[in-house]
Amino acid sequence: MDLTSHPLVVRARRLATDLLVPEAERIDQEGVPASHIEAVKRSGLLGVAAPAEYGGAGAPPAVLRETAEILAGACCATWFVQTQHHTPVQTLVRGERAVRERLLGPLSRGELLSGVAYAHLRSYPRRPVRVRREGTGWRFDGTVPWYTGWGLNDVMLLAGVTDSDEVLFAFAEAREQPGLRASAPMRLAALTAARTVSLELDGLWLPAEAVALHTPYDRWAVGDRVKTLATSPAVFGVAEAALSLLDDEAAAPLRSRLSGLRDRAYALADAPVPQARGVAGAEGAGHGPTARGAAAGENVDDWGGESVDDSSGEGVDDWAAERLAVRAEAYDVLRAATTAAVVAGGGRAMALTSRAQRLAREGLFLLVQGQTAESRAAHLRALGGAPATTGEQER
């Protein structure tokens, strides 16, 4: 599919060329400004995956992947702030009616930007954020270790686990308020610019009308696993940006490998998901465990793709192993591409004004973004020269 003329792809390239790339090294040191987010909002890219009836573009996963590659390769910090937005949108599509009708339109049209605070759910059975009923709503207590886009997001999709082992996702305003306090912005080796903080929750109360999803943890975890197996388009975007700093002879072998891996990763993303008996229809952040949306972006869930019943459960681990192997191989090409860019740049590449060193640090970040025990173990096996296979799912 040739996506070069798709209106959203054209807008993404224009945004990258005119704003993100020229400003990227400065933004890396100073932080993503509100003006960058306003430019993203105006571009319509926040609604790329949102339903047309709510003002979004309703574009296919391939368009979301292409625009993600473009933005990540141009300015990974800006990409990372805005990519959080797509999970709340997809959660609302199949979420509770009250909050859907209040927020899906503004999020789809890019009038509001949403962040996410739910990666801590993957620590289960630990419960960093606990939820319990209080009056006509829900009380949140605990710590969100990582929250990106603080000061830039308008709302957040916050999740916790109840005493009955259910996950509850609800929307809150992304600001300090009674029961919610943010840390100082974290200083990180990469993507400090994305304004990541931790959040302390001490009796944050949200009304029932703010709840988007309430489901058993095990049901949610099946769908969440799908997206953590996929290769993020940002890996290809940052690798391609690094290769653009090399001459044709040096770039050609790596670009060939990158192209082949991209094709494999996206073919796997569009393939049906085998499901063991009793798992069919399980939810991610409000969606069934299909692969297509998962590889469109780290925080994107189901796009309504197909699933295949695998009553015996055989084939499910083979399916996961193949995706983990492609993910590990893509990381290897990313590492080679960003290292080559630094080598080609020589001593100048050590300056903070160098694009090569920024891309190398962003590549390090992508190695751990969305990491789970399962994907980490597979990646470590691959680094040690063993196949990145997986057996029983790890937590």
C-alpha positions in Angstrom: 0.0 0.0 0.0 1.4 3.4 -1.0 0.7 5.8 1.8 2.8 8.7 0.6 -0.2 10.7 -0.6 -2.5 10.0 2.3 -3.5 13.4 3.8 -2.4 12.5 7.3 1.0 11.1 6.1 1.5 14.3 4.1 0.7 16.4 7.2 3.0 14.3 9.4 5.9 14.8 6.9 5.2 18.6 6.7 5.1 18.8 10.5 8.4 16.9 10.8 10.2 18.9 8.1 9.0 22.3 9.1 9.0 22.1 12.9 10.1 18.8 14.6 13.4 18.1 12.9 14.8 21.7 12.9 13.9 22.0 16.6 14.7 18.5 17.8 18.1 19.0 19.5 16.9 22.1 21.3 13.7 20.3 22.4 15.8 17.4 23.6 17.6 19.7 26.1 14.7 22.1 26.9 11.6 20.0 26.8 8.6 19.6 24.6 6.8 23.0 24.5 3.1 23.6 24.4 3.5 25.1 21.0 4.6 21.7 19.6 1.5 20.0 21.1 -0.7 22.7 19.6 0.9 22.0 16.2 0.2 18.3 16.6 -3.4 19.1 17.6 -3.9 21.3 14.5 -2.5 18.7 12.2 -5.3 16.2 12.9 -2.9 13.5 13.8 -4.4 12.9 17.2 -7.5 11.7 15.5 -5.8 9.4 13.0 -7.3 6.2 14.6 -10.4 7.9 16.0 -13.9 7.1 14.6 -15.1 9.4 11.9 -18.5 9.8 13.5 -16.8 11.5 16.4 -14.6 13.8 14.2 -11.6 11.5 13.8 -10.0 10.3 10.6 -10.8 6.6 11.0 -7.7 5.7 9.1 -6.4 2.1 8.8 -3.6 0.8 11.1 -1.0 1.3 8.2 -1.5 5.0 8.3 -1.1 5.2 12.1 2.1 3.2 11.8 3.5 5.4 9.0 2.7 8.6 10.8 4.2 7.2 14.0 7.5 6.4 12.2 7.6 9.9 10.8 7.1 11.6 14.1 9.4 9.4 16.1 12.2 9.8 13.6 11.8 13.5 13.6 11.5 14.1 17.4 11.0 11.1 19.6 10.0 13.1 22.6 7.1 14.8 20.8 6.1 11.5 19.3 6.1 9.9 22.8 3.9 12.5 24.3 1.3 12.4 21.6 1.3 8.6 21.2 -0.1 8.2 24.7 -3.3 9.7 23.3 -4.4 6.8 21.1 -5.1 4.3 23.9 -7.6 6.6 25.6 -9.3 7.1 22.3 -9.6 3.4 21.6 -10.7 2.7 25.1 -13.5 5.2 24.8 -14.7 3.6 21.5 -15.9 0.6 23.4 -16.0 2.2 26.9 -18.9 3.3 29.1 -21.4 5.5 27.3 -21.3 8.5 29.7 -17.6 9.2 29.5 -17.5 8.2 25.8 -20.1 10.9 24.9 -18.3 13.5 27.0 -14.7 12.9 25.8 -14.5 10.9 22.6 -15.4 13.9 20.4 -12.9 16.4 21.8 -10.1 13.7 21.8 -10.9 12.6 18.3 -10.9 16.2 17.0 -7.6 17.0 18.8 -9.2 19.6 21.0 -7.9 17.8 24.1 -4.7 15.7 24.5 -4.8 12.7 26.8 -2.1 10.9 28.7 -2.1 7.4 30.2 -1.3 6.0 33.7 -1.7 2.3 33.5 1.6 0.6 32.8 1.9 -0.2 36.5 -0.9 -2.8 36.1 1.8 -5.1 34.6 3.3 -5.3 38.1 0.3 -7.5 39.2 -0.1 -9.2 41.7 1.5 -6.1 43.2 -0.9 -3.2 43.2 0.9 0.1 43.0 -2.4 1.8 42.5 -5.4 0.5 44.5 -9.0 1.3 43.8 -12.1 1.0 46.0 -15.7 2.2 46.0 -16.4 5.4 47.9 -19.9 6.8 47.9 -21.1 7.2 44.3 -17.6 7.0 42.8 -14.1 5.4 43.2 -11.1 6.2 45.3 -7.5 5.8 44.0 -4.5 5.4 46.3 -0.9 4.6 45.6 1.8 5.6 43.2 2.0 5.9 39.4 5.7 5.4 38.8 5.7 6.9 35.3 3.4 9.5 33.7 4.5 11.2 30.5 3.3 14.6 29.3 2.7 16.3 32.6 1.8 20.0 31.9 1.0 19.2 28.3 -1.9 16.8 28.6 -5.4 18.0 29.3 -6.8 14.7 30.7 -5.4 11.3 31.7 -6.6 7.7 31.6 -5.8 6.4 35.0 -6.0 2.7 36.1 -5.8 0.7 39.3 -6.7 -2.7 40.7 -9.6 -3.4 43.1 -9.6 -5.7 46.0 -11.5 -8.2 43.9 -8.8 -8.3 41.3 -10.5 -6.2 38.7 -9.0 -3.3 36.7 -10.7 0.0 36.6 -9.9 2.7 34.0 -11.2 6.2 34.6 -10.5 9.7 33.2 -9.2 12.5 35.4 -8.0 16.0 34.7 -4.3 16.0 34.2 -3.5 18.5 36.9 -2.7 18.6 40.6 -5.9 18.4 42.7 -7.0 17.0 46.0 -5.7 13.4 46.1 -3.2 13.8 43.2 0.3 15.3 43.4 3.0 15.1 40.8 6.8 14.8 41.4 9.3 17.1 39.9 10.0 16.2 36.2 12.5 13.3 36.0 15.9 13.7 34.6 16.5 10.8 32.3 19.2 9.6 29.9 16.8 10.0 27.1 13.4 11.7 26.5 13.7 14.0 29.6 11.9 16.4 27.2 8.7 14.3 27.3 8.0 15.7 30.8 7.7 12.4 32.7 6.8 12.5 36.4 5.5 10.1 39.1 2.1 10.7 40.6 1.1 10.2 44.2 -2.5 9.3 44.7 -3.9 9.8 48.2 -7.7 9.5 48.1 -8.2 10.8 44.5 -11.9 10.5 44.0 -13.5 10.1 40.6 -17.2 9.9 39.9 -18.8 6.8 38.4 -19.4 8.8 35.2 -15.6 9.0 34.7 -15.2 5.2 34.4 -14.4 3.9 30.9 -13.6 0.2 31.7 -14.1 -2.2 34.6 -13.2 -5.8 34.0 -11.3 -8.7 35.6 -7.6 -8.3 35.6 -6.9 -11.6 33.9 -9.3 -10.7 31.1 -7.6 -7.3 30.5 -4.1 -8.9 30.7 -4.6 -11.2 27.8 -5.3 -8.3 25.5 -2.5 -6.2 26.9 0.0 -9.0 26.3 -0.7 -8.7 22.5 0.6 -5.2 22.2 3.7 -5.8 24.3 4.8 -8.5 21.9 4.7 -6.1 18.9 7.5 -4.0 17.4 6.8 -0.3 17.8 6.9 1.7 14.6 9.1 4.2 16.5 11.9 1.6 16.3 11.8 1.8 12.5 11.4 5.6 12.5 14.4 6.3 14.7 16.5 3.7 12.9 15.6 5.2 9.5 16.5 8.7 10.8 19.9 7.4 11.9 20.5 5.8 8.5 19.8 9.1 6.9 23.0 10.4 8.4 25.2 7.8 6.6 26.4 7.7 3.1 24.5 5.4 0.7 27.2 2.7 0.8 27.2 2.5 4.6 23.5 2.7 4.9 22.4 0.2 2.2 23.0 -3.1 4.1 21.2 -1.9 7.2 18.4 -0.3 5.3 17.8 -3.6 3.5 17.6 -5.4 6.8 15.3 -2.7 8.3 12.9 -2.8 5.3 12.6 -6.6 5.6 12.0 -6.5 9.3 9.4 -3.7 8.9 7.5 -5.8 6.4 7.6 -8.9 8.7 6.6 -6.9 11.8 3.6 -5.2 10.1 2.5 -8.5 8.4 2.4 -10.1 11.8 0.6 -7.1 13.2 -2.2 -7.5 10.6 -2.5 -11.3 11.1 -5.2 -12.9 13.2 -4.4 -13.8 16.8 -4.8 -17.4 18.0 -6.7 -17.7 21.2 -7.0 -20.6 23.6 -10.5 -21.7 24.6 -12.0 -19.4 27.2 -9.8 -16.5 26.2 -11.6 -15.3 23.1 -12.9 -11.8 23.4 -10.6 -10.9 26.3 -9.9 -7.2 26.7 -6.9 -4.9 26.4 -7.6 -1.4 27.5 -11.2 -2.0 26.5 -10.6 -4.2 23.5 -10.1 -7.7 22.3 -6.6 -9.1 21.9 -5.9 -8.5 18.3 -2.6 -7.6 16.8 -3.3 -4.9 14.3 -3.6 -2.0 16.6 -0.9 -3.3 18.9 1.9 -2.7 16.4 0.5 0.6 15.4 1.9 2.2 18.5 3.0 1.1 22.0 -0.1 2.5 23.7 -2.6 1.5 21.0 -4.9 -1.4 21.7 -7.3 -3.3 19.5 -8.4 -2.1 16.0 -11.2 -4.6 15.6 -9.0 -7.2 13.8 -9.8 -10.9 13.6 -9.0 -13.6 16.1 -8.7 -17.3 15.6 -9.9 -19.9 18.1 -7.2 -22.3 19.1 -9.1 -24.5 21.4 -6.1 -26.6 22.4 -3.9 -23.6 23.2 -1.2 -25.0 20.8 0.2 -22.4 18.5 -0.3 -19.4 20.9 3.2 -19.6 22.2 4.6 -20.1 18.7 2.7 -17.0 17.7 4.2 -15.0 20.6 7.7 -16.3 20.0 7.7 -15.2 16.3 6.7 -11.6 17.4 9.3 -11.5 20.1 12.0 -12.7 17.7 11.1 -10.0 15.2 11.1 -7.4 18.0 14.5 -8.4 19.2 15.9 -8.4 15.7 14.5 -4.9 15.0 16.2 -3.7 18.2 19.5 -5.2 16.8 19.1 -3.2 13.6 18.2 -0.1 15.6 21.3 -0.4 17.7 23.5 -0.9 14.6 21.9 2.1 12.8 22.3 4.5 15.7 25.8 3.3 16.5 26.8 3.7 12.8 25.4 7.3 12.9 27.6 8.1 16.0 30.7 6.5 14.3 30.1 8.4 11.1 29.8 11.6 13.1 33.1 11.1 14.9 33.9 13.4 17.8 31.3 15.9 16.7 28.7 13.2 17.5 29.4 13.7 21.2 28.1 17.2 21.2 24.6 17.7 22.6 23.8 19.6 19.4 24.5 16.4 17.4 21.5 14.6 15.9 23.4 11.3 16.0 23.9 11.2 19.8 20.2 12.2 20.4 19.1 9.3 18.1 21.4 6.9 19.9 19.9 7.8 23.3 16.4 7.6 21.9 17.3 4.2 20.6 18.2 3.1 24.2 14.9 4.4 25.4 13.0 2.3 22.9 14.8 -0.8 24.1 12.9 -0.6 27.4 9.7 1.2 26.3 6.7 -1.1 27.0 9.0 -3.8 28.3 7.5 -6.7 30.3 9.2 -9.7 32.0 8.4 -11.8 28.9 9.7 -9.4 26.3 12.8 -8.6 28.5 13.6 -12.3 28.9 13.3 -12.8 25.1 15.5 -9.8 24.3 18.2 -11.0 26.7 18.1 -14.5 25.2 18.6 -12.9 21.7 21.4 -10.7 22.9 23.1 -13.9 24.3 22.9 -15.6 20.9 19.9 -17.8 21.7 16.6 -17.7 19.9 14.2 -15.1 21.4 11.6 -17.8 22.1 9.1 -17.8 24.8 7.4 -20.5 26.8 4.8 -19.9 29.4 3.9 -16.2 29.8 6.0 -14.5 32.4 4.8 -11.8 34.8 
